[in-house]
Amino acid sequence: MQAIFSIIIPVFDPFDRSVALGALQRALSGALGLVGRREVVIVNNSPALSCPNLSHYLRTVCESAPADVKLVEATKNLGTARGFNLGLREIRPDSTFVVFMSQDCDIVEEETLQKVELALSEYPEIGIAHPYSVYEDSRAFNVSRKYSTSAFLRLVRGNASPTVGDIGDAELKRICERVGRRAGVTLTANFPLTFAVLRRELLQAVGTFDDGIELGCHETDDLAYRARLGRFEVARLNGVFVNHRRFLFRHICVGGTPLAAALPHQDALKQSGEWWRRKWGRPYTELYARLRLGPTFFWALAPYFVARRFAGRVRRAFFWKRWAA
């Protein structure tokens, strides 16, 4: 039987720009144009009073396809994890996979769900999977260095035009052809949230995103770690690609504000880092290595611990030297 996909899309547009630019229309039309059995749940994180154009457009989309689209109105911006969890309450009870699709995801191929289903049917142990993309924070998921995290940060620092980061149709076609010649999956330490596919069994076994993390950034580390504790794997889908219009949507959300020229996620990284330390106590890389290496963990990472201890001594010596001066 063909798998059923529940696609949850949290939407946040504080300045009511995405509809006027046609950006959100492209994202939703891509999701609704996917071939296969699927439903789309939109979580509107933007208050209706301050974003009338966005709210009107989302209601219109829902009314035009009531069998395929559900709209959930949040009273405030719930953020990444909480927005997804709110939408999760509205999905079909018989769906096979749940997809976290960010609003800046651009579906390039109508057959994406079919490719995902085919790949995951061969690897039942994989609980979380994500295609190749561009401008992701996780280097393993970027299709080439041309569209790396460093390239994205250069756009931010250079205060580039909002559409400079967009990839042309001809280039997207070449990328899809190149990625389409690949096959299988590659196990990864983490996963992005542009088009993250979660097995229903995973969510039933280990739960969804932790509501305690307010601003994001470590929510994927947390779910990936719990997935591995539950004996699921996290992987990249080598033969699947989705575009990521990250720079355009960054302009939509923070353009014209002091955050526009700042490096992304600094406040969120600080908040989520504190949350992570309270919950797990150790860095994610260390916890991940313990699971991967098992009994050989200590000897394999001995140089890492020595270097970390030495770095701590250097910092303390530098502090006391400056204090004494």
C-alpha positions, 0 to 999 in steps of 0.5 A: 500500500502506498505510504501516506505523508502528513506535511506540517509547515509552520509559517512565520511572517512578522512583516506580512511580506511573503505573499506580496513577494510570491514566496509563500505561494511558491512553497505551498504550491510545491507541497500541494503539487507533490504526487502521492497520498499526502495532506498539508497542515499549515501552522500560522505563527503570525497573528492575524491582526498584524499580518492580514494579507498572510492570514487571508491567503492561508484561509483561501488556500485552505478553503480551495482544497479542504480535503488536502489542507488544514490550517492551524492558527496560533495566537503567537509565534510558537517557534520551530519545535512548538509550531510543529508539535501544534500541527502534529495534533491535527494530522491523520491518524493513519499517516506513515510519515510526518514531514517537517517542511520549512516555509523556505523549502522549495519543492523542485520535483513532483515525484519527491515523496515517491523517491523518499518512500522508495528509499526508506522502504529499503531501510526500515531502521531509519527513523529520520531522513532528509534530502540533499539541499543548499545553504544548510547549517549541516555540511553533509546535506549541502549538494556542493561547496558553492551552496555551503553554509559559508556561502550563505554567511557571505550573503549575510555579511555582504548585505546582498539583494534578497533574490541573490541567493535564489538558484535559477531553474536551469541550475536546479535542473542540473542539480536534480539530474546529478543527485538523481544518479545517486542512490541509497542513504548515508548515515549522519549525526544530525538533520536539517529542518527544510524537509525532514521526514520522520517515521510515525513509529519513531514519534510513537517510540521516542516522542516529538520535538521537546517543547522546552526549547523555545528558539530552536537550533538544538531541537534536531540534536535532541530528537536525533539523540533520542532517536538513536537511544530508541535504536533508530538511525538518522540519514541523508537521502542521497538520490533526493533534492529539495531547494532551500530559499533560505536567504530570501525568507531571511529577508522576509523575516528580518530585513530592514531590522538590526538583525539583517546584518547580524550572523543568524541565530546568535540569540537562539544558539545561546538560549538553546545551548543553555537548554541543552546543557541543562537537559543532557549535561554533555556536548552532543558530539560527545554523546553521539560518539559514545553511541557510535563507538561504544566500548572503544569510545574512551580510547578513540576520543582520548586526544579530544579530551586531552586537547579540551583539558589543555585548552581549559588550562590555557584559558585560565592562565590567560585570565589570571595573567590579565587579572594580575596585570 
